[in-house]
Amino acid sequence: MGNYSNIFVNEGLSYVQYRDLIDSLLKNGQTTGDDHSEAMLHYSKMNVQRMNRVDKTAVLNEHFVQAINKLNNKLSLLVISEGWCGDAAQIVPLFDKMTQLAPDKFSLRFVLRDKNLPLIDAHLTNGGRAIPVLLVLDAQGELLAKWGPRPEVLQHLLGEWKMEISDMFELAERLHLWYARDRTQTTQEELAVLFNNLEG
């Protein structure tokens, strides 16, 4: 994709703007993207509750905070997401918490997947447009690292669950139960490794 600065600066939403967009769309019976079905509206409403919960309860662990504090250069965090995405709801509040902890180290912006298909198509997961995707950029807008769409251990578990469960609601229930028990800790550990590797 080359340089990401244009997307970050001109299309990126702050976390507050991203949350406000989802809320305002829901008030009008819509969600992000083109599918405004009852199912997608239900997912989006549930995800607002999930984001609120993670906003209130997630605590950055010591290992993760150390990794953030070791960073020497300011990074731009470009997140590809959507309001209806359950994984995103469990993860993106963590990116905001990181930015609040260290505003001198991070700038955070969100873009919607379905409005940026060339961007997500450059960062597919097993051939699919899975989100959220975190793109870590340097000061010049060059890509340093990618993370997502979910913690690696959960990615493997999801593959196993899909072989035994065909009902999408049951699958989603199991997914969110895992997130609730994990309390963002696995995501924090993976991001700590990512940031430590950047410092090399």
Secondary structure, DSSP 8 states (H G I E B T S, - for coil): ----HHHHHHH-B-HHHHHHHHHHHHHTT--SSS---HHHHHHHHHHHHHHHHHHHH----HHHHHHHHH--S-EEEEEEE-TT-HHHHHHHHHHHHHHHH-TTTEEEEEEEGGG-HHHHHTS-BTTB--S-EEEEE-TTS-EEEEE-SS-HHHHHHHHHHHHH---HHHHHHHHHHHHHHHTTHHHHHHHHHHHHHHH-
